[in-house]
Amino acid sequence: MTIYNKKTIAEIEQKQATLYSELLTKYAGTAMATSSESNEHKILRFSCIDETLKNDNNFTIHDIGCGLAQFYDFLKNKYPQKIISYAGTEIVPEYIEFCRAKYPNQKFYLRNVAKEKPQENYDYTVMSGVFHQIRDTKRKDWELFMQNLIKNAFASTQKALIFNVISPFVDFYQTNVYYCNLAKLLNFINDDLSRFWNIKQNYPLFEMTISVYNTKYIQSQYKQEEFVKYFGEK
């Protein structure tokens, strides 16, 4: 079980909310308003996340750290024929205000999922760019924050949780971003969440996209008698 200090989580929340509020004020109307270098970077990240969703034509999705709901824009533009029920969560009030005004028929929550899991369930949960900007937070605190956020997000996910992190396999380092401790993250995922996961790192950014699948969902895809034993059933 992941242990964390509530005060530490609250401090990280405040720092992140301040950072992104300042970015929105300074870079409104550009990709940097949500800490992305360009729209091309953002679309590439969304496309990598979409690989886990693309074969589903009717689903619910929870976008944690939704920013300006640009992932919903991406889905609507790419799949106008699909039935998608979207909800977004943020810790930045200005983002939520913008999203509610733009999409009044969708649900947006101002809350910190690292503190407690959502009461509602979704087919998919996505988090894009949420774990990049560590700033002056200690790595140990950041990793515990990550684990709690991932655990609570996964607890309300019925099919797959998809998120991205900065790769540890880089040829440069910046002090204010988090380079993922991949071994630690995968051990946590495998031990605490699910043994069904995959990693995508075959795209230009120094990042990786990780999908973690609900065991019951995977089991529903492999109903043959030969596979029963792999799900702990007799």
C-alpha positions as CSV (number, residue, x, y, z in Angstrom):
1,M,0.0,0.0,0.0
2,T,1.3,3.4,-0.9
3,I,1.9,5.7,2.0
4,Y,1.9,9.4,1.6
5,N,1.9,12.6,3.7
6,K,-1.3,14.6,3.2
7,K,0.5,17.8,3.8
8,T,3.0,17.0,1.1
9,I,0.3,16.2,-1.4
10,A,-1.4,19.5,-0.5
11,E,1.9,21.4,-1.0
12,I,2.4,19.8,-4.4
13,E,-1.1,20.6,-5.4
14,Q,-0.6,24.2,-4.5
15,K,2.7,24.5,-6.4
16,Q,1.2,22.8,-9.5
17,A,-1.9,25.0,-9.4
18,T,0.2,28.1,-9.2
19,L,2.5,27.1,-12.0
20,Y,-0.3,26.3,-14.4
21,S,-2.3,29.3,-13.5
22,E,0.7,31.5,-14.3
23,L,1.2,29.7,-17.6
24,L,-2.4,30.3,-18.6
25,T,-2.1,34.0,-17.8
26,K,1.2,34.4,-19.6
27,Y,0.6,32.2,-22.7
28,A,-3.1,32.2,-23.2
29,G,-4.0,31.1,-26.7
30,T,-0.8,29.1,-27.2
31,A,0.2,25.5,-26.5
32,M,2.4,26.8,-23.6
33,A,-0.8,27.7,-21.7
34,T,-0.8,24.0,-20.7
35,S,3.0,23.6,-20.7
36,S,3.3,22.1,-24.2
37,E,6.0,23.2,-26.5
38,S,3.7,23.3,-29.6
39,N,0.4,22.0,-30.8
40,E,2.3,19.4,-32.8
41,H,3.8,18.0,-29.5
42,K,0.3,17.9,-28.0
43,I,-1.3,16.2,-30.9
44,L,1.5,13.6,-31.0
45,R,0.9,12.8,-27.3
46,F,-2.8,12.6,-27.9
47,S,-2.3,10.2,-30.8
48,C,-0.2,7.9,-28.7
49,I,-2.9,7.8,-26.0
50,D,-5.5,7.2,-28.7
51,E,-3.9,3.9,-29.7
52,T,-5.4,2.3,-26.7
53,L,-8.9,3.8,-27.4
54,K,-9.2,3.8,-31.2
55,N,-11.1,0.5,-31.6
56,D,-13.8,1.5,-29.1
57,N,-16.8,3.2,-30.5
58,N,-18.8,3.9,-27.4
59,F,-17.0,4.7,-24.2
60,T,-16.7,6.9,-21.1
61,I,-13.4,8.7,-20.5
62,H,-11.9,10.7,-17.6
63,D,-9.2,13.2,-18.4
64,I,-7.2,14.0,-15.2
65,G,-5.2,17.2,-15.6
66,C,-7.5,18.1,-18.5
67,G,-6.2,21.6,-18.9
68,L,-8.3,23.3,-21.6
69,A,-10.0,20.0,-22.6
70,Q,-7.9,19.8,-25.7
71,F,-7.9,16.0,-25.7
72,Y,-11.7,16.2,-26.0
73,D,-11.2,18.5,-28.9
74,F,-8.9,15.9,-30.5
75,L,-11.4,13.1,-30.0
76,K,-14.4,15.0,-31.3
77,N,-12.5,16.1,-34.4
78,K,-11.0,12.7,-35.2
79,Y,-14.1,10.6,-34.3
80,P,-17.3,12.6,-34.9
81,Q,-19.3,9.4,-35.4
82,K,-18.3,7.9,-32.0
83,I,-20.3,8.1,-28.8
84,I,-17.9,9.5,-26.2
85,S,-18.9,10.6,-22.7
86,Y,-16.1,12.8,-21.5
87,A,-15.3,14.2,-18.0
88,G,-12.4,16.3,-17.0
89,T,-10.6,16.9,-13.6
90,E,-8.3,19.8,-12.8
91,I,-6.7,21.5,-9.8
92,V,-6.5,24.8,-11.6
93,P,-9.7,26.9,-11.2
94,E,-9.1,28.9,-14.3
95,Y,-8.9,25.8,-16.5
96,I,-12.2,24.5,-15.0
97,E,-13.9,27.8,-15.6
98,F,-12.7,27.8,-19.3
99,C,-13.8,24.2,-19.8
100,R,-17.3,24.6,-18.3
101,A,-17.9,27.6,-20.5
102,K,-16.7,25.9,-23.6
103,Y,-18.4,22.5,-23.0
104,P,-21.4,23.1,-20.7
105,N,-22.8,19.6,-21.4
106,Q,-19.7,17.8,-20.2
107,K,-18.7,17.3,-16.5
108,F,-15.7,19.0,-15.1
109,Y,-14.4,18.6,-11.5
110,L,-12.1,20.8,-9.4
111,R,-10.4,18.2,-7.2
112,N,-7.2,16.4,-6.5
113,V,-7.4,12.7,-7.3
114,A,-4.1,12.1,-5.5
115,K,-6.0,12.7,-2.3
116,E,-8.9,10.3,-3.0
117,K,-10.3,8.3,-5.8
118,P,-13.3,9.5,-7.9
119,Q,-16.7,8.2,-6.8
120,E,-17.7,7.6,-10.4
121,N,-16.3,5.0,-12.8
122,Y,-15.0,5.3,-16.4
123,D,-14.0,3.0,-19.2
124,Y,-10.8,4.9,-19.7
125,T,-8.7,7.3,-17.7
126,V,-6.0,9.5,-19.3
127,M,-3.4,11.8,-17.9
128,S,-1.2,13.7,-20.4
129,G,1.7,15.9,-19.2
130,V,0.6,15.5,-15.5
131,F,3.9,14.1,-14.3
132,H,6.4,16.3,-16.2
133,Q,6.8,19.5,-14.2
134,I,8.4,18.5,-10.9
135,R,10.0,21.9,-10.3
136,D,11.5,22.1,-6.8
137,T,9.6,19.2,-5.3
138,K,11.8,16.4,-4.0
139,R,11.9,13.3,-6.1
140,K,10.7,11.0,-3.3
141,D,7.7,13.2,-2.6
142,W,6.9,13.5,-6.3
143,E,7.0,9.7,-6.8
144,L,4.7,9.2,-3.9
145,F,2.3,11.8,-5.3
146,M,2.5,10.0,-8.7
147,Q,1.8,6.6,-7.1
148,N,-1.3,7.9,-5.2
149,L,-2.6,9.7,-8.2
150,I,-2.1,6.7,-10.5
151,K,-3.6,4.3,-7.9
152,N,-6.7,6.4,-7.3
153,A,-7.2,7.0,-11.0
154,F,-6.9,3.3,-11.8
155,A,-9.4,2.4,-9.1
156,S,-12.1,4.1,-11.0
157,T,-11.1,2.7,-14.4
158,Q,-12.8,-0.3,-16.0
159,K,-10.7,-0.8,-19.1
160,A,-7.4,1.1,-19.2
161,L,-5.5,3.9,-17.6
162,I,-3.2,5.7,-20.1
163,F,-0.6,8.3,-19.1
164,N,2.8,9.7,-20.3
165,V,6.1,10.4,-18.5
166,I,9.4,11.8,-19.5
167,S,11.8,9.0,-20.5
168,P,14.9,8.3,-18.4
169,F,16.7,7.5,-21.6
170,V,17.7,11.1,-22.6
171,D,20.8,12.9,-23.7
172,F,20.1,16.0,-21.6
173,Y,18.7,17.0,-18.2
174,Q,16.7,19.9,-16.9
175,T,16.4,20.4,-13.2
176,N,12.7,21.3,-13.2
177,V,11.3,18.2,-14.9
178,Y,10.9,14.7,-13.8
179,Y,12.7,11.9,-15.6
180,C,10.8,8.8,-14.7
181,N,12.4,6.1,-12.5
182,L,11.0,3.4,-14.9
183,A,12.0,0.3,-12.8
184,K,10.3,1.8,-9.7
185,L,7.2,2.8,-11.6
186,L,6.8,-0.6,-13.3
187,N,7.3,-2.5,-10.0
188,F,4.5,-0.3,-8.5
189,I,2.2,-0.9,-11.4
190,N,2.8,-4.6,-11.5
191,D,2.6,-5.1,-7.7
192,D,-0.2,-2.7,-6.8
193,L,-2.4,-2.3,-10.0
194,S,-2.2,-4.9,-12.7
195,R,0.3,-7.2,-14.5
196,F,-1.3,-6.1,-17.8
197,W,0.4,-3.1,-19.2
198,N,2.4,-1.9,-22.1
199,I,4.9,0.9,-22.9
200,K,5.1,2.9,-26.1
201,Q,8.4,4.8,-26.8
202,N,8.6,4.7,-30.6
203,Y,7.9,8.4,-31.3
204,P,10.1,11.4,-31.5
205,L,9.6,12.9,-28.0
206,F,11.8,11.9,-25.1
207,E,8.7,10.4,-23.5
208,M,6.9,7.2,-23.1
209,T,3.2,6.4,-23.0
210,I,2.1,3.7,-20.6
211,S,-1.2,1.9,-20.6
212,V,-2.3,-0.2,-17.6
213,Y,-5.3,-2.5,-18.1
214,N,-7.9,-3.7,-15.7
215,T,-7.5,-7.4,-15.2
216,K,-11.2,-8.1,-15.6
217,Y,-11.2,-6.2,-19.0
218,I,-8.2,-8.3,-20.2
219,Q,-10.0,-11.4,-19.0
220,S,-13.1,-10.5,-21.0
221,Q,-10.9,-10.5,-24.2
222,Y,-9.6,-14.0,-23.6
223,K,-12.5,-16.2,-22.7
224,Q,-11.0,-19.5,-24.1
225,E,-10.6,-22.3,-21.6
226,E,-6.9,-22.4,-22.3
227,F,-6.4,-19.0,-20.7
228,V,-8.5,-19.4,-17.6
229,K,-5.6,-20.4,-15.4
230,Y,-3.8,-17.2,-16.1
231,F,-6.4,-15.2,-14.3
232,G,-6.3,-17.1,-11.0
233,E,-9.3,-19.3,-11.6
234,K,-9.7,-23.0,-11.5
